[in-house]
């Protein structure tokens, strides 16, 4: 997750989402493990990054449901900059291999 890529994606998806936002997959509770989240196999990305909703909110972002749960969007605000996107990147842990893909590729 690079700031420039996130910003470009948010700008591209503005027409579809009606806000400058990036999509994410939300867990159900703070106790939900990454293994439980990816067990469905619905997250196709080889590398994933995790965070907590409160950590994202503390960084100044709002989170809303979109396309049905557990899919959500993280709103980057009215006129996001690369600094805004970098702040979002900092609200996530470093990337790790998706454990839901082990043995599937």
C-alpha positions as a printed NumPy array, in Angstrom:
array([[  0.   ,   0.   ,   0.   ],
       [  1.797,   3.085,  -1.27 ],
       [  0.489,   6.616,  -0.743],
       [  0.604,   7.562,  -4.424],
       [ -1.232,   4.397,  -5.445],
       [ -3.922,   4.903,  -2.784],
       [ -4.489,   8.489,  -3.838],
       [ -4.751,   7.529,  -7.518],
       [ -7.185,   4.739,  -6.66 ],
       [ -9.34 ,   7.05 ,  -4.528],
       [ -9.49 ,   9.602,  -7.338],
       [-10.361,   6.916,  -9.885],
       [-13.095,   5.4  ,  -7.713],
       [-14.694,   8.73 ,  -6.742],
       [-17.354,   8.439,  -9.454],
       [-18.335,   4.945,  -8.303],
       [-18.171,   5.55 ,  -4.548],
       [-19.299,   9.207,  -4.486],
       [-16.366,  10.048,  -2.191],
       [-12.587,   9.902,  -2.363],
       [-12.15 ,   6.552,  -0.659],
       [-10.366,   3.229,  -0.761],
       [-12.041,  -0.108,  -0.248],
       [-11.193,  -2.51 ,   2.527],
       [-12.398,  -5.738,   4.086],
       [-13.575,  -5.311,   7.678],
       [-13.407,  -7.885,  10.427],
       [-16.276,  -8.329,  12.793],
       [-14.834,  -7.682,  16.255],
       [-11.512,  -6.545,  17.701],
       [-10.899, -10.173,  18.665],
       [-11.334, -11.48 ,  15.103],
       [ -8.035, -12.916,  13.894],
       [ -6.603, -12.399,  10.434],
       [ -6.917, -16.14 ,   9.857],
       [-10.661, -15.938,  10.514],
       [-11.038, -12.975,   8.169],
       [ -9.218, -14.6  ,   5.255],
       [-10.56 , -18.13 ,   5.823],
       [-13.389, -17.54 ,   3.358],
       [-10.864, -17.111,   0.575],
       [-12.616, -13.917,  -0.537],
       [ -9.465, -11.819,  -0.242],
       [ -7.478, -12.579,  -3.394],
       [ -4.47 , -10.356,  -2.653],
       [ -1.168, -12.116,  -2.043],
       [ -0.104,  -9.543,   0.534],
       [ -2.438,  -7.933,   3.057],
       [ -2.175,  -5.207,   5.667],
       [ -4.153,  -4.996,   8.866],
       [ -5.261,  -2.266,  11.213],
       [ -8.013,  -1.589,  13.713],
       [-10.977,   0.679,  13.053],
       [-10.041,   2.901,  15.983],
       [ -6.496,   3.309,  14.71 ],
       [ -7.846,   4.402,  11.315],
       [-10.295,   6.806,  12.973],
       [ -7.542,   8.185,  15.219],
       [ -5.584,   8.983,  12.037],
       [ -8.516,  11.189,  10.983],
       [-10.497,   8.956,   8.631],
       [-14.081,   7.762,   8.598],
       [-15.106,   4.24 ,   7.693],
       [-18.404,   3.319,   6.099],
       [-20.025,   0.131,   4.88 ],
       [-20.223,  -0.293,   1.128],
       [-21.321,  -3.048,  -1.224],
       [-22.551,  -5.066,   1.747],
       [-20.686,  -6.235,   4.809],
       [-17.866,  -7.013,   5.375],
       [-16.781,  -4.641,   2.588],
       [-16.153,  -1.057,   3.661],
       [-14.645,   2.186,   2.407],
       [-12.182,   4.466,   4.13 ],
       [-13.005,   8.075,   3.262],
       [ -9.965,  10.232,   2.45 ],
       [-11.87 ,  13.515,   2.707],
       [-12.96 ,  16.246,   0.312],
       [ -9.677,  16.936,  -1.493],
       [ -7.102,  14.343,  -0.456],
       [ -3.392,  14.849,  -0.98 ],
       [ -0.485,  12.443,  -1.013],
       [  0.129,  13.433,   2.621],
       [ -3.436,  12.346,   3.449],
       [ -2.829,   8.995,   1.775],
       [  0.513,   8.608,   3.581],
       [ -1.274,   9.162,   6.917],
       [ -3.621,   6.303,   6.024],
       [ -0.708,   4.036,   5.123],
       [  0.815,   4.763,   8.546],
       [ -2.428,   3.624,  10.2  ],
       [ -1.791,   0.066,   8.946],
       [  0.725,  -2.61 ,   9.899],
       [  3.349,  -3.652,   7.327],
       [  2.227,  -6.136,   4.643],
       [  2.212,  -9.857,   5.382],
       [  1.482, -12.865,   3.15 ],
       [ -2.235, -13.658,   2.963],
       [ -2.65 , -16.818,   5.065],
       [ -5.892, -17.566,   3.23 ],
       [ -3.924, -18.324,   0.061],
       [ -1.553, -20.901,   1.551],
       [ -1.639, -23.986,  -0.581],
       [ -4.079, -22.461,  -3.052],
       [ -1.566, -21.178,  -5.6  ]])
